[in-house]
Structure formats: C-alpha cells, structure tokens
Amino acid sequence: MYAVVVAGGKQHRVREGDLLRVEKVEGDVGSSVTLDRVLMIGGDEPTFGMPTVEGATVEAEIVRQGRSRKVLVFKKKRRKNYRRMYGHRQPFTHLRVTGIKVG
C-alpha cells in the first residue's frame, strides 16, 4: 500500500519504511509527525480524495534536521560599480514513514 501526501507544498508518493526529504518540519529528532493531507491511497483498491481522503493519515518519524547546500546569488549592473553577492541555505527534514492509516 502507498499514499500520496502533501508536505511543504510538494506531493510525495510514500510507502511504509520510505525515507522522505521535505521542507522543514518543527520537532526534535526521534519525535513523530502526522501528515494529514493525504491525496490518494493506492493499492488493490485505490482511494482518491476530493481534495483529500477523509480520515487518512501518514505517520512518520523525524530522522534528521539539516540545511541544504548553499545557493549563491550574484547581482551586477555593468559600468555602475554595483555588485551584490549573497547565499541561502534551505532547511529540510528527513522523515521515515512508519505507517499509513485509512479511516
């Protein structure tokens, strides 16, 4: 059985035991998280939500909190002595799916 969930504005197809990288979720390493925006439950009898499946949740455990590699942004206007450079590191969370519950 698998599920399609929305986490951090993106859709992810998950199974039990999968490792998932999502936008930052508040919580400590080892704590559990419930993802309740389930769009679809797949398997022998797929269930589609309008827009979400009622009563379906995905349980996950926080494995790691971190930040991505630095993205550098450089701005320049020629002949005006204008140069700006800055970076950004996006925070993320690694989740391990522990269970998919329907209804």
C-alpha positions as CSV (number, residue, x, y, z in Angstrom):
1,M,0.0,0.0,0.0
2,Y,1.2,3.5,-0.8
3,A,-0.1,7.0,-0.3
4,V,0.3,10.4,-2.0
5,V,0.8,13.2,0.6
6,V,1.4,16.9,0.5
7,A,4.3,18.1,2.7
8,G,5.9,21.5,2.3
9,G,3.8,22.4,-0.8
10,K,5.1,19.4,-2.7
11,Q,3.4,16.0,-3.4
12,H,5.3,12.8,-2.4
13,R,4.4,9.1,-3.1
14,V,5.4,7.2,0.1
15,R,5.3,3.6,1.3
16,E,5.9,2.3,4.9
17,G,9.6,2.5,5.6
18,D,10.4,5.1,3.0
19,L,12.9,7.9,3.8
20,L,11.4,11.3,2.7
21,R,13.1,14.7,2.4
22,V,10.6,17.6,3.0
23,E,10.7,21.2,3.8
24,K,11.4,21.9,7.5
25,V,9.0,20.4,10.0
26,E,9.2,21.6,13.6
27,G,10.2,18.9,16.0
28,D,13.2,17.0,17.6
29,V,15.0,14.0,16.1
30,G,13.1,10.9,17.1
31,S,9.7,12.5,17.5
32,S,6.7,11.5,15.4
33,V,4.9,13.6,12.9
34,T,1.4,13.2,11.4
35,L,0.9,14.1,7.8
36,D,-2.9,14.6,7.3
37,R,-3.1,16.0,3.8
38,V,-3.4,12.6,2.0
39,L,-4.5,13.0,-1.6
40,M,-4.6,9.3,-2.5
41,I,-4.3,5.8,-1.0
42,G,-3.1,3.3,-3.6
43,G,-3.0,-0.5,-3.6
44,D,-5.6,-3.1,-4.8
45,E,-8.5,-0.7,-4.3
46,P,-7.2,2.9,-4.9
47,T,-9.0,5.7,-3.0
48,F,-8.9,9.2,-4.3
49,G,-9.7,12.3,-2.3
50,M,-11.7,15.4,-3.2
51,P,-9.2,17.0,-2.5
52,T,-8.1,14.9,0.5
53,V,-9.0,11.4,1.7
54,E,-11.2,11.7,4.8
55,G,-9.7,10.2,7.9
56,A,-6.4,9.1,6.2
57,T,-3.1,10.0,7.8
58,V,0.5,9.1,7.4
59,E,2.7,8.6,10.5
60,A,6.4,9.5,10.2
61,E,9.4,9.8,12.5
62,I,11.9,12.7,12.2
63,V,15.3,11.1,11.4
64,R,17.3,14.3,10.7
65,Q,17.1,18.1,10.6
66,G,19.5,19.9,8.3
67,R,20.2,22.6,5.7
68,S,20.9,22.1,2.0
69,R,23.9,23.2,0.1
70,K,24.4,26.9,-0.3
71,V,22.9,28.6,-3.3
72,L,24.8,31.7,-4.3
73,V,23.1,34.7,-5.8
74,F,25.2,37.3,-7.7
75,K,23.8,40.6,-9.0
76,K,25.7,43.0,-11.2
77,K,25.0,46.1,-13.2
78,R,27.6,46.8,-15.8
79,R,29.6,50.1,-15.7
80,K,27.8,51.2,-12.5
81,N,30.2,49.6,-9.9
82,Y,27.2,47.6,-8.5
83,R,27.8,44.1,-7.3
84,R,26.0,42.1,-4.6
85,M,26.5,38.5,-3.6
86,Y,24.6,36.6,-1.0
87,G,23.8,33.0,-0.3
88,H,20.9,30.9,1.0
89,R,20.7,27.5,2.7
90,Q,17.2,26.0,2.7
91,P,16.4,24.0,5.9
92,F,14.9,20.5,5.4
93,T,13.8,17.5,7.4
94,H,14.3,13.8,6.7
95,L,11.3,11.7,7.7
96,R,10.9,7.9,7.9
97,V,7.3,6.7,7.2
98,T,6.2,4.4,10.0
99,G,2.6,3.8,9.0
100,I,-0.3,4.6,6.7
101,K,-3.7,4.7,8.3
102,V,-7.0,4.8,6.5
103,G,-10.3,5.9,8.1
